[in-house]
Every structure is written in C-alpha cells, then in structure tokens.
C-alpha cells in the first residue's frame, strides 16, 4: 500500500481482515493511507460479543468488530 497507494486505491474497494496483528503506526503510512484503511477495511476479531459488534481498538487504523462466538453445540 505504501509503495503503490494510488494503484491500490483505484482497484481495491474493501479489505476484510481476520484477527490481523497489522500496525500501520510502525510503518511510514501517511494520513491518507490511514484514512483509507478506516473507510475501507474491517478487522473481524475473536470476541464473545455477537457478530459484527464493535470492539474497542487501541489504534484507530481500521474498525474492529466481533467475529462472533461461532460455537457449535454437539
């Protein structure tokens, strides 16, 4: 993304992450990349909350939501 920002933005409309440990603050990602990530990315994380419930994040890089419990009763 940092090396090809314009190309990525013109071709990618959404990014779905699952329990991602990415951190744009440790890279040279500028304000426009961080804003694009907030608007176009979503990180589904392990949580006991219902599916798609907002989950607090320490970094404001992309929204984090619950992946749901996903438990199967046997």
HELIX and SHEET records of a PDB file:
HELIX    1   1 UNK A    5  UNK A   11  1                                   7    
HELIX    2   2 UNK A   24  UNK A   26  5                                   3    
HELIX    3   3 UNK A   31  UNK A   40  1                                  10    
SHEET    1   A 3 UNK A  15  UNK A  18  0                                        
SHEET    2   A 3 UNK A  41  UNK A  45  1                                        
SHEET    3   A 3 UNK A  63  UNK A  66  1                                        
END                                                                             
